[in-house]
Amino acid sequence: MPELRSFLSGGGQTAELIRAKNWAATPLGDIRTWPQSLRSALSICLRSAGPSAIFWGDDHLFLYNDAWAAMLGDRHPSSLGLPAREVLSDIWETLGPQFRTVIENAEAVNRVDALLVRNLGGATFDSYWSYSMLPVASEDGTIGGVLAQARNTTEKIMRGRRDALMLRLADRLRLVSDEEELLAAAVELLAGEMDVGRIGYAEANEDKGVISVLHCAVRHGMRDVCGEFPIPKFGDSINDDLHAGRVIRIEDKATDKRLADPKVRWRYDAMGVESALVVPIVSGARCQAMLFAHHNEARIWTAHEEVLLRQATEQIWRELSRVRAETALRGSEERYRRIFEQAHDLILTADLDQIITDINPAVAAAIGAPREEIVGRSIRDFVSEKGFDQTTGMLREKIEHGGTTHHTLDVVARSGRMMQWEINSTLTQDKEGRPIGLHAIARDVTERRRAEERQRLLVNELNHRVKNTLALVQGLALQSFKQGRDLDEARAAFQDRLAALAAAHDMLTRENWEGATLAQLAQEAVGHHNAREERILIRGPDLVLSPKAAVSLVMALHELGTNAAKYGALSAPAGRVTLGWRVAEGERLQLEWRERGGPAVTAPGQRGFGFRMIERALASDLAGSARIAFEPEGLVCGIDAPLAEAAPRAAA
């Protein structure tokens, strides 16, 4: 009919359904008898871009446009013409009073983001709406109906709640440096947003075949399931979804076909789970972790809950990875610091300007200054100008060619003591591989180098002494076995002289060839003559003779003692010998051997080898003079030599 086409034109599919419906069988009556006020309001409603509806008459019969039809879903078009109490039965307790306000008071009702708890198809869920309800006057001036416009703001509200929660989560987690604290904070925040029996975080280790529930929050009588367990079979399709990173939604365990296997369902029974929402984290084609929500009743999981859990899972995984990396770094730094602090080697770092940035205690001890007086200063302050040129050259070599440099450097302690350090150094680099400084490990080889130098000098000295000793032994042999001498006597004399020489060497070896005291040498050379009674009186100040002087003096005293025992004072029972020495004016050593109480002494026709050795070799070795006098009372031998030659330690 033309008049129907007029007010129903432009109304889309819903207008066609209204035109085709037999309204005569409804309280509204034949559409051709509808009042103009209803027709006008419906025409406006049908042409509205947003969801609009007319509730007309005492029962508030429901008429709506295409946009509202989209919100009804499978309840469209059966809802056309039904009373509002029936169409909106799940929220009529809230909306009924508002309808009465509009009808009875002719007042508009406006709500913004109002919470309406829906219960559709057996599922209860929160929804948020912004809507207006306007009174529509009929021809007699009374309010004949209500023009309603509505917009579902649930997603906006939920998105805002998610965003707010994720901000709180991010703010809370970024300040946490402990893994357990992080998981506790994250799970508790989620538990405050989702009214479920259990929320938890778990990680899977497929190589070990275990899953670890690291933290969970529980309510509604559900139990805590934290711990490590063998990875259970959740069901083949569910396991596939987990490995693929797909969200698992179980809304009713009893009717979910994926859980038909009694062995699988038993695992959910054991945990008291009737519904579950699980968000996995997949890395390297394996399910590494998951955030899960469990409930002890069947429930419909909303899109908001799924998105929230997915966003939270990603946030927790990122922050947990950060905390673990920081923990590993701190552990590594702590291990490094312990090594750095406790190492006996000298360790230091510096920047490319050779400004010292850190040292270990060993460096501070070697330099003789606390760390704070060394760090921040240039390497130049602790080496010579030549040494700084050396370190600069080594740094340049590393920058140009890379690798590690090895060199020995003279380092000056705060006391002025010079040290020698063997240094191995390498460059430190930033993340892009650019050099930013150097790291050096050194050892103080000062004493080792000194020991090496002493050893070198000793070896040279030993070579010299061996040559001298061989020459001396050769001379002893020639004199001991000279032609015409009794062979047994010659052999005994030679052996005695070798024994005296060996005794001198033994003593010097015990003293590391650094000399021996004159008293020790005298006792070694002639002390055996005092075995029964003191025949030789030895006295004089403590003096340490040089090795060269010590050998010569021992040989001289041996010859004097042997001669005294054969021909001189020690050959007679009453004979005595006085061996004394002193340091005379001018820093000279004066030593005297004086015999008394022996046979009458006469000068021999010619000097034997022993006396010639004393007068010539001993005088030469001591850079002094030796004199032997054959006085009637007994033989006297006097030695005079510079103290610096005979006893350099005493002179020093």
PATOR-384360 format. One record per residue (C-alpha): x, y, z; residue in one letter. Coordinates in pm, whole numbers, padded with zeros to 5 digits, always signed. Layout:
BEGIN
XYZa;...
***
This chain:
BEGIN
+00000+00000+00000m;+00133+00349-00082p;+00089+00482+00269e;+00290+00187+00410l;+00564+00237+00159r;+00584+00598+00263s;+00659+00554+00633f;+00846+00223+00587l;+01057+00340+00293s;+01433+00344+00349g;+01408+00110+00644g;+01603-00175+00494g;+01543-00544+00561q;+01371-00489+00892t;+01119-00250+00728a;+01039-00522+00475e;+00981-00770+00759l;+00754-00519+00938i;+00557-00459+00616r;+00515-00834+00559a;+00419-00929+00915k;+00050-00992+00998n;+00008-00733+01270w;-00364-00781+01288a;-00304-01084+01510a;-00102-00873+01758t;-00206-00612+02017p;-00082-00343+01776l;-00357-00437+01527g;-00358-00398+01152d;-00063-00189+01040i;-00299+00028+00839r;-00467+00139+01164t;-00150+00240+01343w;-00163+00598+01468p;+00036+00864+01295q;+00248+00918+01606s;+00366+00555+01591l;+00421+00574+01217r;+00626+00893+01249s;+00839+00756+01537a;+00893+00426+01355l;+00989+00607+01037s;+01256+00800+01228i;+01372+00478+01396c;+01405+00283+01071l;+01607+00558+00903r;+01854+00592+01197s;+02208+00475+01133a;+02254+00361+01492g;+02056+00099+01681p;+01707+00244+01738s;+01381+00090+01860a;+01019+00179+01940i;+00845+00030+02243f;+00469+00100+02193w;+00161+00060+02400g;+00096-00067+02748d;+00311-00379+02691d;+00590-00180+02523h;+00576-00385+02204l;+00916-00400+02036f;+00991-00254+01689l;+01348-00185+01576y;+01575-00107+01283n;+01845-00305+01102d;+02121-00182+01335a;+01932-00310+01640w;+01860-00636+01458a;+02235-00693+01430a;+02264-00675+01810m;+01987-00931+01857l;+02161-01201+01662g;+01951-01519+01641d;+01669-01350+01834r;+01589-01152+01519h;+01326-01139+01367p;+01132-01337+01627s;+01156-01043+01865s;+00949-00814+01641l;+00625-00719+01820g;+00710-00892+02149l;+00664-00712+02482p;+00973-00546+02625a;+00942-00751+02944r;+00986-01067+02736e;+01254-00940+02500v;+01459-00784+02780l;+01368-01034+03051s;+01726-01079+03177d;+01767-00705+03243i;+01404-00603+03296w;+01463-00563+03666e;+01692-00272+03576t;+01506-00134+03272l;+01145-00174+03393g;+01159+00119+03638p;+01323+00332+03371q;+01035+00259+03127f;+00785+00365+03392r;+00976+00689+03444t;+00952+00769+03072v;+00583+00674+03037i;+00446+00805+03363e;+00656+01120+03398n;+00712+01194+03028a;+01083+01223+03115e;+01377+01104+02909a;+01621+00855+03060v;+01987+00868+02957n;+02259+00632+03066r;+02630+00626+02972v;+02836+00306+02994d;+02582+00149+03226a;+02649-00207+03344l;+02384-00457+03242l;+02444-00815+03351v;+02307-01028+03065r;+02198-01388+03076n;+02145-01518+02726l;+02151-01880+02620g;+02241-01984+02972g;+02552-01763+02976a;+02582-01477+03223t;+02815-01194+03137f;+02870-00825+03198d;+02783-00580+02924s;+02803-00204+02912y;+02562+00025+02727w;+02511+00388+02655s;+02140+00448+02578y;+01859+00700+02578s;+01483+00645+02623m;+01261+00929+02492l;+00883+00961+02545p;+00669+00961+02229v;+00332+01135+02258a;+00024+00983+02098s;-00262+01170+01932e;-00450+01222+02260d;-00149+01384+02424g;-00056+01090+02644t;+00274+00904+02618i;+00210+00624+02377g;+00554+00478+02354g;+00931+00503+02400v;+01190+00581+02134l;+01514+00409+02239a;+01863+00444+02098q;+02143+00222+02227a;+02510+00159+02172r;+02701-00139+02310n;+03012+00006+02481t;+03127-00320+02633t;+03436-00348+02413e;+03530+00014+02481k;+03492-00033+02855i;+03676-00366+02853m;+03953-00226+02636r;+03990+00062+02878g;+03999-00178+03171r;+04256-00392+02993r;+04467-00091+02907d;+04450+00033+03265a;+04537-00310+03399l;+04826-00352+03157m;+04959-00009+03259l;+04940-00107+03625r;+05101-00438+03539l;+05381-00271+03343a;+05442-00012+03617d;+05446-00282+03882r;+05665-00530+03698l;+05926-00289+03564r;+06032-00212+03921l;+06066-00579+04017v;+06401-00754+04000s;+06302-01083+04163d;+06138-01363+03964e;+05907-01485+04240e;+05797-01133+04328e;+05724-01059+03963l;+05502-01365+03915l;+05319-01301+04241a;+05246-00940+04145a;+05128-01032+03794a;+04903-01318+03900v;+04747-01122+04186e;+04665-00829+03955l;+04495-01063+03708l;+04305-01239+03987a;+04160-00902+04086g;+04023-00853+03734e;+03898-01205+03656m;+03652-01371+03891d;+03780-01725+03851v;+03885-02003+04085g;+04251-02020+03984r;+04496-01813+03781i;+04852-01933+03742g;+05174-01929+03542y;+05355-02244+03433a;+05661-02335+03226e;+05722-02655+03033a;+06053-02836+02982n;+05989-03097+02715e;+06348-03224+02728d;+06298-03319+03094k;+05932-03401+03042g;+05813-03178+03326v;+05584-02880+03371i;+05642-02638+03659s;+05359-02427+03799v;+05561-02138+03939l;+05282-01934+04093h;+04903-01929+04118c;+04627-01742+04298a;+04319-01935+04412v;+03966-01864+04535r;+03619-02025+04540h;+03762-02327+04718g;+04008-02428+04443m;+04351-02548+04562r;+04701-02426+04489d;+04872-02650+04230v;+05225-02501+04237c;+05502-02754+04189g;+05675-02967+03928e;+05488-03248+03755f;+05532-03481+03457p;+05382-03314+03150i;+05024-03448+03140p;+04819-03538+02834k;+04567-03257+02795f;+04416-03421+02486g;+04567-03457+02139d;+04393-03160+01982s;+04462-02944+02286i;+04829-03041+02283n;+04842-02950+01912d;+04687-02611+01988d;+04938-02548+02268l;+05234-02620+02040h;+05082-02400+01773a;+05039-02114+02019g;+04660-02113+01995r;+04446-02013+02293v;+04266-02305+02461i;+03903-02243+02562r;+03722-02508+02762i;+03382-02378+02870e;+03227-02699+02995d;+03443-03002+03059k;+03141-03230+03059a;+03038-03145+02704t;+03376-03067+02543d;+03441-03340+02285k;+03818-03287+02312r;+03800-03428+02664l;+03597-03738+02580a;+03883-03972+02673d;+03824-04069+03042p;+04203-04061+03110k;+04222-03705+02983v;+03909-03592+03166r;+04042-03745+03487w;+04333-03500+03486r;+04091-03207+03483y;+03886-03373+03755d;+04199-03411+03967a;+04256-03035+03952m;+03888-02951+04006g;+03865-02784+03664v;+03528-02751+03493e;+03629-02470+03257s;+03966-02334+03149a;+04127-02060+02944l;+04493-02116+02858v;+04728-01884+02664v;+05056-02052+02559p;+05393-01894+02481i;+05566-02074+02194v;+05936-02042+02117s;+06142-02263+01892g;+05834-02470+01790a;+05782-02565+02154r;+05539-02453+02418c;+05765-02283+02668q;+05516-02132+02911a;+05148-02061+02967m;+04915-01840+03166l;+04596-02020+03266f;+04261-01944+03424a;+04063-02230+03582h;+03714-02233+03724h;+03525-02496+03920n;+03204-02433+03726e;+03117-02426+03358a;+03134-02074+03218r;+03147-01879+02893i;+03483-01711+02850w;+03442-01359+02715t;+03651-01199+02445a;+03769-00951+02708h;+03905-01229+02928e;+04082-01396+02639e;+04244-01074+02514v;+04337-00976+02869l;+04502-01310+02936l;+04686-01298+02602r;+04822-00947+02664q;+04919-01033+03021a;+05098-01348+02907t;+05312-01154+02661e;+05388-00887+02923q;+05480-01141+03189i;+05703-01334+02948w;+05890-01019+02846r;+05939-00899+03201e;+06032-01244+03325l;+06293-01273+03050s;+06426-00932+03154r;+06447-01028+03521v;+06620-01356+03441r;+06866-01182+03212a;+06936-00921+03480e;+06973-01194+03743t;+07215-01384+03519a;+07403-01062+03453l;+07421-00981+03823r;+07545-01333+03890g;+07802-01298+03616s;+07905-00957+03744e;+07924-01089+04099e;+08143-01379+03987r;+08357-01136+03793y;+08375-00903+04091r;+08481-01188+04321r;+08748-01293+04074i;+08845-00930+04028f;+08866-00862+04400e;+09030-01188+04506q;+09275-01237+04220a;+09644-01232+04311h;+09718-01099+03965d;+09715-00723+03915l;+09398-00625+03724i;+09306-00279+03601l;+09081-00117+03342t;+09122+00217+03166a;+08954+00422+02895d;+09110+00505+02559l;+09272+00815+02711d;+09451+00578+02952q;+09259+00712+03250i;+09230+00433+03506i;+08864+00333+03559t;+08905+00046+03805d;+09165-00162+03986i;+09159-00467+04207n;+09304-00473+04561p;+09625-00633+04436a;+09706-00320+04232v;+09633-00094+04529a;+09861-00303+04749a;+10143-00303+04493a;+10123+00074+04432i;+10084+00138+04804g;+09778+00363+04770a;+09403+00312+04824p;+09176+00254+04524r;+09018+00600+04539e;+09362+00762+04500e;+09439+00562+04186i;+09108+00539+03995v;+09055+00849+03784g;+09425+00918+03738r;+09627+00869+03423s;+09856+00571+03372i;+10120+00838+03306r;+10125+00913+03683d;+10263+00569+03762f;+10522+00518+03488v;+10812+00708+03340s;+10772+00920+03025e;+10933+00637+02831k;+10695+00392+02995g;+10392+00604+02896f;+10515+00612+02537d;+10534+00233+02560q;+10175+00194+02687t;+10052+00441+02423t;+10222+00241+02149g;+10070-00083+02278m;+09723+00077+02286l;+09764+00202+01929r;+09870-00144+01817e;+09557-00301+01967k;+09330-00039+01809i;+09487-00085+01466e;+09539-00461+01466h;+09328-00599+01753g;+09440-00888+01969g;+09635-00883+02293t;+09965-00710+02362t;+10230-00843+02599h;+10511-00631+02738h;+10714-00558+03050t;+10666-00215+03204l;+10850-00028+03479d;+10591+00094+03733v;+10663+00337+04016v;+10502+00277+04357a;+10392+00569+04572r;+10704+00514+04785s;+10923+00558+04478g;+11012+00190+04460r;+11053+00075+04101m;+10864-00237+04000m;+10861-00443+03684q;+10520-00566+03567w;+10457-00818+03291e;+10133-00695+03129i;+09881-00865+02902n;+09615-00620+02785s;+09324-00628+02543t;+09056-00384+02430l;+08705-00371+02576t;+08424-00303+02327q;+08067-00176+02324d;+07771-00366+02175k;+07861-00247+01826e;+08217-00377+01861g;+08376-00034+01894r;+08673-00008+02135p;+08590+00186+02450i;+08879+00102+02679g;+09133-00160+02779l;+09156-00442+03030h;+09498-00537+03162a;+09621-00827+03373i;+09972-00796+03511a;+10217-00973+03737r;+10487-00810+03946d;+10806-00981+03829v;+11044-00746+04009t;+11182-01008+04248e;+11188-01271+03978r;+11391-01046+03751r;+11624-00964+04038r;+11663-01332+04113a;+11730-01400+03747e;+11996-01128+03745e;+12153-01267+04062r;+12149-01612+03908q;+12316-01481+03595r;+12583-01313+03800l;+12630-01628+04010l;+12665-01842+03699v;+12926-01605+03563n;+13097-01602+03901e;+13079-01980+03916l;+13237-02011+03574n;+13514-01783+03688h;+13557-01971+04015r;+13561-02308+03844v;+13841-02187+03622k;+14029-02050+03922n;+13964-02366+04120t;+14090-02586+03837l;+14401-02371+03814a;+14441-02396+04191l;+14395-02774+04188v;+14643-02800+03905q;+14894-02597+04108g;+14830-02811+04418l;+14889-03125+04218a;+15209-02997+04062l;+15351-02890+04396q;+15228-03190+04591s;+15367-03441+04343f;+15687-03259+04249k;+15979-03476+04151q;+16176-03637+04431g;+15897-03626+04691r;+15776-03941+04864d;+15461-04055+04683l;+15263-04141+04998d;+15355-03810+05153e;+15265-03626+04833a;+14931-03805+04808r;+14845-03720+05172a;+14941-03356+05125a;+14739-03331+04806f;+14432-03490+04966q;+14457-03260+05268d;+14474-02956+05045r;+14177-03078+04836l;+13983-03139+05158a;+14055-02785+05273a;+13946-02649+04936l;+13629-02862+04944a;+13550-02746+05296a;+13573-02385+05186a;+13339-02453+04893h;+13095-02640+05115d;+13074-02348+05349m;+13021-02100+05066l;+12753-02322+04915t;+12569-02322+05247r;+12588-01943+05239e;+12463-01929+04875n;+12809-01813+04767w;+12751-01480+04927e;+13056-01513+05154g;+13116-01648+05503a;+13232-01503+05833t;+13600-01499+05908l;+13539-01686+06235a;+13357-01964+06045q;+13639-01991+05793l;+13904-02007+06060a;+13718-02276+06251q;+13669-02476+05929e;+14037-02449+05832a;+14218-02516+06162v;+13948-02595+06416g;+14027-02967+06403h;+14357-02895+06583h;+14146-02802+06889n;+13977-03143+06905a;+14132-03239+07243r;+14231-02901+07385e;+14235-02546+07265e;+14572-02524+07090r;+14469-02240+06858i;+14307-01929+07009l;+14079-01768+06748i;+13950-01416+06809r;+13840-01108+06615g;+13531-00906+06520p;+13251-01039+06298d;+13347-00994+05935l;+13194-01151+05625v;+13456-01224+05361l;+13389-01228+04992s;+13386-01575+04829p;+13719-01515+04659k;+13888-01401+04979a;+13728-01685+05175a;+13875-01960+04952v;+14220-01803+04955s;+14218-01754+05331l;+14103-02110+05402v;+14383-02248+05187m;+14635-02020+05360a;+14519-02117+05710l;+14530-02484+05608h;+14892-02449+05499e;+14982-02264+05819l;+14804-02522+06036g;+14968-02813+05852t;+15314-02657+05883n;+15258-02585+06256a;+15148-02943+06318a;+15454-03084+06140k;+15731-02842+06227y;+15599-02558+06438g;+15416-02488+06761a;+15152-02758+06723l;+15422-03026+06699s;+15515-02973+07067a;+15280-03039+07359p;+15324-02691+07503a;+15295-02512+07170g;+15013-02268+07107r;+14888-02055+06816v;+14705-01723+06831t;+14493-01632+06527l;+14349-01282+06551g;+14230-01001+06328w;+14113-00645+06354r;+13994-00355+06144v;+14272-00098+06144a;+14261+00268+06060e;+14193+00333+05695g;+13937+00051+05672e;+14196-00221+05643r;+14181-00581+05755l;+14484-00692+05953q;+14516-01063+06038l;+14801-01230+06231e;+14901-01596+06282w;+15151-01622+06570r;+15308-01943+06703e;+15469-01986+07050r;+15608-02276+07259g;+15723-02489+06971g;+16069-02597+06854p;+16328-02331+06779a;+16261-02176+06439v;+16513-02116+06166t;+16437-01981+05822a;+16435-02255+05554p;+16681-02244+05267g;+16393-02205+05022q;+16022-02139+05057r;+15787-02431+05007g;+15468-02424+04799f;+15245-02340+05093g;+15441-02035+05196f;+15472-01916+04836r;+15093-01954+04792m;+15034-01745+05106i;+15271-01469+05009e;+15176-01450+04644r;+14827-01590+04576a;+14665-01475+04901l;+14813-01129+04870a;+14691-01109+04512s;+14336-01228+04588d;+14304-00979+04875l;+14470-00694+04685a;+14699-00658+04985g;+15021-00804+05129s;+15119-01117+05319a;+15441-01151+05521r;+15587-01462+05684i;+15854-01415+05950a;+16057-01701+06104f;+16112-01554+06450e;+16303-01759+06711p;+15995-01787+06934e;+15783-01911+06648g;+15650-01844+06299l;+15447-01527+06243v;+15229-01461+05939c;+15074-01117+05891g;+14815-01023+05631i;+14710-00667+05547d;+14437-00595+05291a;+14173-00332+05207p;+13851-00413+05389l;+13647-00341+05077a;+13825-00623+04889e;+13830-00881+05164a;+13501-00809+05341a;+13284-00589+05115p;+12975-00633+05334r;+13154-00490+05633a;+13277-00202+05420a;+12925-00133+05296a;
***
